[in-house]
Amino acid sequence: MIERQVTFHVLPDKEAEFGTFSKEEYAPLMAETEGFVSASLLQDQEI
């Protein structure tokens, strides 16, 4: 099994825009990769 982890550093005022990009553009492109299973976007949470 191969796992791909990618880290993005996003400016605080661009988080919502990046979430949209990830869901609408990045994940669909990754889904075209042979053997693709899933994509998840994890974010730091302020407590």
VENRA-V48427 format. One line per field, one symbol per residue. ss: DSSP state (2 for helix, 1 for strand, 0 for the rest). burial: # if it has 16 or more other C-alpha atoms within 10 Angstrom, else .. Layout:
BEGIN
ss: ???
burial: ???
END
This chain:
BEGIN
ss: 00000000000222222222222222222220000000000000000
burial: .................##..#.........................
END
